[in-house]
Amino acid sequence: MDKILSICIPTYNRKEKLSRLLNNIKDEIRGLEGEIEVCISDNGSDDGTADYLKTEWGNPNFELKFNFSEKNEGFDVNVLRATRMARGNYLWTLGDDDGVVKGSLKKLLAFLKSIRDDHVKVVYLNRTANEGVPGSQPRNGQAYSSSRELFTAPMSFMGFIVFRRAALEELDQNALERGRGTNYMHAWALRLISLANPGAKAIHFEFPACLTGTESEQSSTLRAQLVFSRAFFHQFWTLLWLNKSSSYFIRNYLSFTMKKLFFSAFSPFFEILCERSFRGRSKNRLGPTFFIQTFSVFGPIIYTYYLFLRIVPDFGASFLLGLMLWLLKTARLTRETDYAYWKKFWSKKNGSDFLRQDSSKVQ
């Protein structure tokens, strides 16, 4: 019999963090075992994750499924594998360094059972304050995000998304697979759901449920932002290519997509300039290999620009930043063209979290 909720966890080389999460879930799932399953997809870890799961979690008191890949095929592939293991009516995607807020599972299950509107394809969870991750304002459980908002401002934090399984299964699976390489498969899926269901919406669950991991995925803010920029360029370029013959897409989202495509192409140059302007000549220097791996044939051009800015004097960097902000404002590529906004962003210890919090302003 299908469960109400499947907790889907993609993991790679984080045995200790995964262990902490599983023990957390074990405590929270007590009394709800018949309605929840946990699906773990291991992306070819070489830190003993597979042996640990088979040995320590071979016979838990709740339904637990494993998938073990022979090699690491990337985050996006692993997210898809984890969700495709699931048989619950709803799928909650959790990072292996996330956690479940005490007492939230029971409330979430009751909330999911109460949903009667077939247009609700997604549930957005409220954020809880956590070290290094700002909390959001509470959202009433009957607040909705429209289909357009699912496309133009999809949730960036994977742990705050609960998908209706049918909504994912009804998508063109070839189109879903095209989200590989974005590093944001969950956001890609939200955009596809919006396009496939013009009346789709996300309902907001008012209670905090997910404790997000605080460890930055990248070794520096600039590295994280450059990967972020490349991923979103890939998303918008692929969306444009897949929907070039769709009158609905052209009528409703072509202008938005073109604007964001240009912004994401422009973004690496802007992000490098921001770091130079607000952080000076960073000691955490990025090498040419990173730029080539991230931006392919454009890597040498962006790397040369990166090296150039390291020798530009401070007043020159400030002048260039002012010019770029003026261009962004003139072209209306983003709503955030205020110097103070970007200064605040780059003053954050973990800037990538700050950007994802305000992702609707730049995506």
C-alpha positions in Angstrom: 0.0 0.0 0.0 1.3 3.5 -0.9 2.5 5.7 2.0 1.4 9.2 2.6 4.9 10.6 2.6 8.3 9.5 1.2 11.3 11.2 2.6 13.8 11.1 -0.3 17.5 11.6 0.6 20.3 11.8 -2.0 23.7 11.3 -0.4 27.4 11.2 -1.3 30.4 10.8 1.0 28.6 12.1 4.1 28.2 9.1 6.3 28.4 10.9 9.6 25.8 13.6 8.5 23.6 10.9 7.1 23.8 8.9 10.3 22.7 12.0 12.3 19.8 12.6 9.9 18.6 8.9 10.1 18.7 8.9 13.8 16.7 12.1 13.8 14.1 10.6 11.5 14.0 7.4 13.6 13.0 9.5 16.6 10.4 11.6 14.7 8.8 8.8 12.8 7.8 6.8 15.9 4.1 6.1 15.8 3.9 7.1 12.1 5.7 4.1 10.6 2.7 3.0 8.6 2.4 6.3 6.7 6.0 7.2 6.0 8.9 5.6 4.1 12.5 6.8 3.7 14.4 6.4 0.4 18.1 6.9 0.2 20.1 7.0 -3.0 23.9 6.8 -2.5 25.9 8.3 -5.4 28.8 5.9 -5.3 30.3 7.0 -2.0 33.7 5.7 -1.1 33.6 6.6 2.6 31.8 3.4 3.7 28.3 4.7 3.4 26.9 1.6 1.7 28.4 -0.8 4.4 27.2 1.5 7.1 23.6 1.5 5.8 23.5 -2.3 5.2 25.0 -3.0 8.7 23.4 -0.4 10.9 20.1 0.1 9.1 19.3 -3.3 7.6 16.3 -3.8 9.9 14.9 -0.5 11.2 11.5 -0.1 12.7 10.3 1.9 9.6 10.3 1.2 5.9 13.8 2.2 4.5 14.9 1.7 0.9 18.4 1.9 -0.5 19.8 2.5 -3.9 23.6 2.2 -4.4 25.2 3.6 -7.6 28.6 2.3 -8.8 29.9 5.8 -9.5 29.1 9.5 -8.8 26.9 10.7 -11.7 26.1 14.1 -10.2 23.7 15.6 -7.7 20.8 16.0 -10.2 20.9 12.4 -11.3 20.9 11.3 -7.6 17.9 13.5 -6.8 15.9 11.8 -9.5 17.0 8.4 -8.4 15.9 9.1 -4.8 12.4 10.4 -5.9 11.9 7.5 -8.4 12.3 5.0 -5.5 9.4 6.6 -3.7 5.8 5.2 -3.5 4.3 7.9 -1.2 1.6 10.2 -2.4 4.0 13.1 -1.5 7.8 13.3 -1.7 9.9 15.4 0.7 13.4 15.9 -0.7 15.9 16.3 2.1 19.7 16.9 1.9 21.8 14.4 3.9 23.0 17.3 6.1 19.5 18.5 6.9 17.3 17.6 9.8 13.7 17.2 10.8 12.2 19.7 13.4 10.9 18.0 16.5 7.2 17.2 16.3 6.9 18.4 12.7 6.2 15.1 10.9 2.9 14.5 12.7 1.7 18.0 11.8 2.9 17.7 8.2 1.1 14.4 7.7 -2.1 15.8 9.0 -1.7 18.8 6.7 -1.0 16.6 3.6 -4.1 14.5 4.3 -6.2 17.7 4.5 -5.3 18.8 0.9 -8.3 18.4 -1.3 -7.4 20.8 -4.2 -6.0 18.8 -7.1 -4.3 22.0 -8.4 -1.9 21.8 -5.4 1.2 20.1 -6.9 3.7 21.3 -4.3 3.9 22.1 -0.6 6.4 24.7 0.5 7.6 24.3 4.1 8.2 27.2 6.4 11.8 27.8 7.3 13.1 27.7 10.8 15.9 29.8 12.2 19.1 27.9 12.2 22.7 28.8 12.7 24.0 30.4 9.5 20.6 30.3 7.8 18.1 33.1 8.4 14.6 32.2 9.2 11.6 33.3 7.1 8.5 35.0 8.2 5.7 32.5 9.0 3.3 31.8 6.1 -0.3 30.9 6.8 -1.1 27.3 5.7 -3.7 28.6 3.2 -1.3 30.9 1.4 -0.4 29.9 -2.1 2.3 30.4 -4.7 0.8 30.5 -8.2 1.8 28.6 -11.3 3.7 31.6 -12.5 5.6 31.9 -9.2 6.6 28.3 -9.5 8.3 29.2 -12.7 9.7 32.7 -12.0 10.6 32.2 -8.4 11.0 28.4 -7.5 12.1 27.4 -4.1 15.9 27.1 -4.1 16.3 25.1 -0.9 15.5 21.5 -1.7 14.6 20.7 1.9 11.7 23.1 1.9 9.9 21.3 -1.0 7.3 18.5 -0.8 6.2 17.3 -4.3 3.0 15.6 -5.1 4.4 12.3 -6.6 1.8 12.3 -9.4 2.9 15.8 -10.5 6.5 14.5 -11.1 5.4 11.3 -12.7 3.1 13.2 -15.2 6.0 15.3 -16.4 7.8 14.5 -19.7 10.6 12.4 -18.2 13.0 13.3 -21.1 12.5 17.0 -20.3 13.0 16.2 -16.6 16.3 14.5 -17.5 17.5 17.6 -19.3 17.8 19.2 -15.8 21.1 17.3 -15.3 24.0 19.6 -14.7 22.0 22.5 -13.2 22.7 21.4 -9.6 19.1 22.5 -8.9 17.0 19.6 -10.1 14.3 20.5 -7.6 14.0 24.0 -9.1 14.0 22.6 -12.6 11.2 20.2 -11.7 9.1 23.1 -10.2 9.5 25.0 -13.5 8.4 22.0 -15.5 5.4 21.5 -13.3 4.4 25.1 -13.9 4.6 24.7 -17.7 2.8 21.4 -17.7 0.0 22.6 -15.3 -1.0 26.3 -15.9 -3.3 26.1 -12.9 -0.8 24.5 -10.6 0.0 26.0 -7.3 2.1 25.5 -4.1 0.5 25.6 -0.8 2.5 26.9 2.2 2.8 24.8 5.4 3.0 27.2 8.3 5.1 25.2 10.7 8.9 24.8 10.5 9.8 21.3 9.5 13.3 21.3 8.0 16.6 22.2 9.7 18.9 23.0 6.9 22.6 22.1 6.8 24.8 25.1 7.5 27.9 23.8 5.7 28.6 25.7 2.5 28.8 23.4 -0.5 31.7 25.3 -1.9 35.0 26.4 -0.5 34.3 30.1 -1.1 31.4 32.3 -1.8 32.8 33.3 -5.2 33.2 29.6 -6.2 29.6 28.9 -5.1 28.2 31.9 -7.0 30.0 31.0 -10.2 28.6 27.5 -10.1 25.2 28.9 -9.3 25.4 31.2 -12.3 26.5 28.5 -14.7 23.7 26.2 -13.4 21.0 28.8 -14.0 22.3 29.7 -17.5 22.0 26.0 -18.3 18.4 25.9 -16.9 17.2 28.9 -18.9 19.0 27.9 -22.1 17.5 24.4 -21.9 14.0 25.8 -21.1 14.3 28.1 -24.2 15.3 25.2 -26.4 12.7 22.7 -25.1 9.8 25.2 -25.5 10.8 27.1 -28.6 7.6 25.8 -30.4 5.2 26.2 -27.4 2.8 29.1 -27.9 1.9 29.0 -24.2 5.6 29.4 -23.2 6.3 32.1 -25.8 3.2 34.1 -24.7 3.8 33.8 -21.0 7.5 33.2 -20.3 9.7 33.9 -23.3 10.4 37.5 -22.2 11.2 36.4 -18.6 13.4 33.5 -19.8 15.4 35.7 -22.2 16.0 38.3 -19.5 17.2 35.7 -17.0 19.3 34.0 -19.7 21.1 37.2 -20.3 21.5 37.9 -16.6 23.0 34.5 -15.9 25.4 34.9 -18.9 26.4 38.3 -17.5 26.5 37.1 -13.9 30.0 35.5 -13.7 31.6 38.8 -14.7 29.4 40.7 -12.2 30.1 38.2 -9.3 33.8 38.3 -9.8 33.7 42.1 -9.8 31.6 42.1 -6.6 34.1 40.0 -4.8 37.0 42.2 -5.9 35.1 45.4 -4.9 33.8 44.3 -1.5 36.5 41.8 -0.4 39.6 43.1 -2.1 42.1 40.6 -3.6 40.9 37.4 -1.9 43.6 35.0 -0.7 41.4 32.1 -1.8 42.5 32.3 -5.4 40.6 30.2 -8.0 42.7 28.4 -10.6 42.2 28.0 -14.4 41.0 24.4 -14.0 37.9 25.4 -12.1 37.0 28.0 -14.7 37.4 25.5 -17.6 35.4 22.8 -15.8 32.6 25.2 -14.9 32.4 27.3 -18.1 33.9 25.0 -20.7 35.1 27.0 -23.8 34.3 30.3 -22.1 36.4 29.4 -19.1 39.7 30.9 -20.3 37.9 34.2 -21.1 36.3 34.5 -17.7 39.6 33.4 -16.0 41.5 36.1 -17.9 38.9 38.7 -16.7 39.4 37.3 -13.1 43.1 37.8 -13.3 42.7 41.2 -14.8 40.6 42.4 -11.9 43.2 41.2 -9.4 45.6 43.8 -10.7 43.0 46.6 -11.1 43.3 49.3 -8.4 40.4 49.7 -5.9 39.1 52.9 -7.5 39.0 51.1 -10.9 37.0 48.2 -9.5 34.6 50.6 -7.9 34.1 52.4 -11.1 33.5 49.2 -13.1 31.0 48.0 -10.4 29.0 51.3 -10.7 29.0 50.9 -14.5 27.7 47.3 -14.2 25.0 48.2 -11.8 23.9 51.0 -14.2 23.8 48.5 -17.1 21.7 46.1 -15.0 19.3 48.8 -14.0 19.0 50.1 -17.6 18.5 46.6 -19.1 16.1 45.6 -16.2 17.8 42.3 -15.9 17.3 42.2 -12.1 15.4 44.2 -9.6 18.3 44.4 -7.3 20.6 47.1 -8.7 21.3 48.9 -5.4 24.9 49.1 -4.3 24.0 48.6 -0.6 22.2 45.3 -1.4 25.2 43.7 -3.0 27.5 45.1 -0.4 25.3 43.4 2.3 25.3 40.2 0.3 29.1 40.0 0.0 29.6 40.9 3.6 27.8 37.7 4.6 29.9 34.9 5.9 27.9 32.5 3.7 26.8 34.6 0.8 25.3 31.7 -1.1 22.7 31.2 1.6 21.8 34.9 1.4 21.3 34.8 -2.3 19.2 31.6 -2.2 17.0 33.3 0.5 16.3 36.1 -2.0 16.4 33.9 -5.1 13.2 35.3 -6.5 15.0 38.6 -7.1 17.7 37.1 -9.3 16.3 33.9 -10.8 
